[in-house]
Amino acid sequence: MRFCIILVFLLVLMPNNIVGEEILLDSDSYVKVYYFRSNFRCANCYKIEEYTKEVIEEFLKEESNAERLVYEVANIDEEKNYHFVEDYQLYTKSVVISIIKNGEEVKYKNLQKIWEHLNDRKKFHKYITEEISNFMNESEGRKL
């Protein structure tokens, strides 16, 4: 009985969103993955898009289906997307991951090492998956 009273007391005093080491998912938080391309597309451009899509569909399918992860291909040659060049300091085709909370971007990262791993599908997958997973954990308030 005493244990139950103490437990209830602790739960009342603790912030509502904390449980053990983990903070529960904020329903207004998610990670967005962009692949930025242009009208001119080479074989490497198609490969980056393909590999990134594979990661989302094969390794992060559950997160994507739960809408905690959103993938978008954006053509920076389209007027509506011009701002991304300045926003993310884009100078070539890029994969950018972003944490969105309450409709506002709070953090982003341009995954520039995609070019280093372009000729090794497994290393590319591993790199992208790890980076996205780190952002997912941060977005959900998990300790890294």
C-alpha positions, 0 to 999 in steps of 0.5 A, a space after each residue: 500500500 505504501 509503495 502504491 502511494 509513493 508511486 502515485 506521488 512520484 508520478 504526479 510530481 514528474 513531468 507528464 511526458 517523462 517516463 524513465 529515460 525516455 520522453 514520449 513522442 511529441 505528436 507535433 514532432 517529426 523528421 523530414 528528409 529532403 533529396 534536393 535535385 535540379 533539372 539536370 540529372 546525372 547517373 549519380 543524381 539518380 543513384 542518390 535519390 534511389 539509395 535514399 528512397 531505399 533507406 526510407 522504404 526498407 530500413 525506416 519503413 515503420 517510422 515513415 508509415 507512422 508519419 514520424 518520418 517524411 521524405 520529399 524530393 524537391 527540385 531546386 530549379 522550381 521557383 517555389 523551392 529557390 529558398 532552399 538553396 539559401 536556407 541550407 547553403 546548397 551547392 549541389 544535389 543534397 540530402 538534408 534532414 530536418 527536425 520539425 516541431 510544432 510546424 517549425 524547423 528546429 534543426 537541420 543537417 546537410 548530409 554531405 558525406 553521401 558523395 563519399 559513400 556513393 560507390 558503396 550502397 551498404 555504406 551509403 545506407 548505413 550513413 543515411 540510416 544512422 544520421 536519420 535515426 539520430 535525428 529521430 531520437 532527438 526529435 522524440 526526446 530520447 537520450 542519445 
